[in-house]
Amino acid sequence: QDVRIAQILAGSFDLNIKLIEKELNLDIIPRGNSFILKGDDKAVYEAEKLLNELSFIVSKGAQLREYDILYALKLLKKKAESIREVYLDRIGVFSKRQYITPKTQGQKKYVDAIRNYDITFSVGPAGTGKTYLAMAMAINALKNQKVSRIILTRPAVEAGERLGFLPGDMHDKVSPYLRPLYDALYDMMDPGMIEDYIDMGIIEVAPLAYMRGRTLNDAFIILDEAQNSTPEQMKMFLTRMGFDSKTVVTGDVTQSDLPNGAQSGLIQVVDILKEIKGIKLIYLNRDDIVRHELVQQILEAYEKYENKRNKKDTQTS
């Protein structure tokens, strides 16, 4: 109905169309505000569905980038009932981009879980948006005055290397451990606003050990890298939650940096709390990875290698 929408769908130099052609194995010929589809019945049906969904999304003001097309194709291949339901779930933030959206069915379920449950656990590999989407939901809650502050925390555990003595005050010493949280913050808020909010105590970024003895009311609390917490730390953290608060716990059980033999609080708590109503556990997987496509291939390669090594060790023993 609108030539402008057709132009956005086609992309610069028809790059979007070429990407869809390659992935679905058919020909797409733009003609004004129409597309002629040539291929087998299945390919034409899938391309028609995809273009109709994307057309509706664009008509609602969304922009399409190359990676948006790729994620939409993934949703199509996973038989998603509605691509628009995922792409039009807009989480308002303070940055110029204005909002963040989930990109996969798993991420959509994760965002809905945070909305509907007081405590949400998100377990999955790197790149699935566990921390990023939790941060977006926290900022959205603050923006809409559903909470009065955001508490961001993670265990101060070194990832396989010793940092040794760190100079500076306490803030300088713990900042290297909390850098990923700051990265997400700076992607969704103006730097000046972040500094002001931190100075006023509206946003607090602190190591997990600093949570002991506190009661956190009217707050959105995120525990990141929870696989590096001990069972004692996890229990301590979860019992800090006060009234009118929401808690999100994220982690990847395959990437624990705890000393050998130490039990992960995340692995234990998933089993302990699985029957409690008001708590939701979301598992994300490789299909939910939204980083560079090589990240997914790297994880698959490591998984194959580790399975092969474990099989060999079993046969040896």
N, C-alpha and C positions, 0 to 999 in steps of 0.2 A: 504493500500500500504506500510505501514511502521510499523513494530512490535513495535518500540519505541512509536509511537502515540497510538497504541492499549494499551500499558502498562500505559501510562499517563491517557488514558480514563478510564481504569479499576481502577486506583488508588492503593494506598498502601493497600495490603491485600484485594484487590477488593472492597474497601469501596465505591468507586463511583458507581460501578455496583450494590452493595447491596442497596444503597440509591435509585437508579433509579428503581430497582425491587420493592422496598417497595412502592414508590410513584405511580408507574404505574400498579402495581399488575400483574407482569409477571416474567418469569425466563429468565435470561441472562447467557449464558454459554460461557466464553472466550475460544477460540481455536487458539492459535498463534496470527495472526493478524486479526482474524475474531471473530464475536460474533454470537452465535446462539440464536435467540429470540423465546421463547415459551409462548404463551398466546392467548387471543382472538384477533380478527383482529384489533380492535381499539388500544389496548395496544401495539401490535406489530408495527402498523403504527407509533404511537407516539414515541415509543422507537427508531425506525429506523430513524425517522426525527431528534430526539434529538442527537443521536450518530453521524449522518452525519454532523450536524451543529457543534457539539463539536469537531469532528475530523478536520474539516476545521479550526476552531479557533486555535486548538493546532498546526496545521501545520504552522500557521503564527507566532508561537513562544509564544503564551499565555500559562500561567500556570493555572492549574485547582485545586482549593481548594474545600473543601466540600461546602462552602457557594456559590461558583460559580455554582455548580451543582444544588443547591436549587433554586437559582435565575433563572437558565436556565429552570428548571421545571416549575417555575411560569410563565415565558414567554411562554412556550409551552401551558400551561393551559389557558393562556389569548389569545391564537390563534395568537401570534406574527408571522408576515410573515417571519421574518428573525432574528434568535437569533444572528447570526454573525454580523449583522448590529449594534447591541447594543454593543456586547462584543469587537468588533474590533475598536470602536471609542476611540482611545487612546489619552489622554490629557497629553502631556509631562510635567514633573515636574523635580525638581532638586535632588530629593532624590534617594536612591539606587534602589527603586522600579521602577524608570524611568518614569512611566506613571500611570494615574488614568483612570478608565473606568466607564461609567454608567452601572447599573445593571438591570434597568427596562425600559420599554417603556416610562414611564413618565419622568424618568431621562434623557433618550436620547433626548426627546423633549425639556427638560429644557436646556441641553447643546447646542442643535441646536439653540434655541432661543437666548441664550447669544451670539452665533457666529453672528447671523443675525440681531439683534436689538441693538440699542444704549442703551435702558433702558429695563430691564427685571424685572418683579415682580414674585417672587416665593412664593406661599402660600401653606402651608401644615403642617401636624403634625410632631412631633419629629421623627427623625430617617430616614427622606426621602432624606437626602443628600443635603438639600438646601444650607447650609453654606459651606459644604465640597466641593461640585462640583463648587460652585462659586469661592472658593479659588483656586481650581485646574485651573480653566479657567484664573484667574488673574495671577497666577504664569506662566502659559503657555504663556500668552500675553507678560509678562515681558521677559521671556526666548527667545521668538521669536522677541523681540524688537518692538512689536506693540504698547507698552506704555512704558513710562520712569519711572513710579512709581506706587505703589499700595497704596490706601487709604482704611483702614479698620476702620469702626466705628459702634457703637451701642449706644442706649440710656443707661445712667447710672441709671437704675431703679432696685431696690432690688426686688428679687423674693420671696415675701411673708415673708421676715424677715428683721429686722433692723441690719445693720452691725455696726452702731454707728460710732464714730470717728476712722479713720484709720491713723496710724502713717506713717511717711516718707514723701518724696517729692511728687509732683503731679503724677509722674509716678507710685509710690508705691500705691497712693490712688485710682487710676483708674484701676490698673491692675486686681483686682478681678472681675470687671464688664466685662473686655475684654478677660478673660482667654480662653473662647471657641475659639476665633479667633486665639490666640497663639497656642492652641492645634492643630488646623488644619494646621497652618504654620509649626510647628515642625514635622508634619507627612510628609511634602512634600519638606522640605529644610533642609540642614545641619545647626545645631545650630550656628556654627561660621559664616556662610553666613548670617543667619537671623540677628545676632547682627551687622555685618558689614553693611548690607543694612539699618537697622534701624538707625545706627549712621550717614550714608550718606544721610538719608532722602528718600531713594529709596522705603522703606516700612514705612508707618506711621500707627500706631494704636492709635486711639484717641476717646474720648467720642463724641457723636453727637453734643453737645453744642459747641465744638471747630470748627465746620464747618462754623459757621456764619461769613459772611463778606468775604469769600474766593471764588476764581474762580479756579476750578480744571481742568487744561488743560493736555492733553496727559497722562491721568491717568485711571487706572481701579479702580473703587470705589465700595465698598460693604457696604451696610447698613444692619446689622444683627439685628434680634429681632425687626423688624420694628413695630410690633404690640404694642410695648411700647413707640412709638413716639406719640406726640400730633399732631393734624392737622397743627398747626403752625410750628412745627419742621419738619414735612414731606415736607411742602411747601418750607421751608428754605433749606432743604437738596437738593431737586430736582433741585432747581435753582442755585446750586453751580456748576453744570456740565458745563465744558468748551469744547473747540474744541478738536477733536481727543481723546475723552474720552468715556468710557463705564461704565454704572452703573447697578448694580444688587441690588435689594431690596428683602430681605427674611423675612419671619415671619410666625407665627402660630396664627391665629385670635382667637383660643380657649384658648390661654395661655397668656392673657394680664395681666401685673402686675401693670397697672396704677391704681391710686386711684379710689374708687367706684364713678361712675358717669362720669368719664373722658372719652372722646371719643378718640378712637384709630385713629391715622393718617393713618394707613394702610387700615383700613376698609373704611374710607372716600375716600382715594385717588383712590382706585380700581374703585369706582363708577364715580369719576370725570374724570379720564383719559382713560376710557375704549374705547373711540372712536378715540383716537389719534393714527395716523399711526407712526411707529417707536418705539412704546412701545408695549411690549408683556407681557401678563399675563399668567403664568403657574400655574395650580392647581395640586399639588401632593396629593396623598391619601394613605390609609393604604397599598395598593398594592405596593407602592414605598418604603416602609420601608426596610432598609437594615441593621438594627441593629439585635441584638439577637431576635429570633422569639418570645420570651416572650413579647417584647416591643409591637408588634402588638396585642397580646392577651390582654395586659394591657389596651391599648387604646380602644379596642373593649369593654372591661368590663366597663370602665369609661363611654363610650358613651351610653351603655345600661342603666347604673345607672342614668345618667343625663337625658336621655329621660324618664325613668320611674318616676323620681322625678318631671320633668317638667309637665308630664301628670297628676300626683297627685295634683300638685299645681294648675293646670288649673281647675281640677274637684272641688277642695276646694273653689276656688274663684268664 
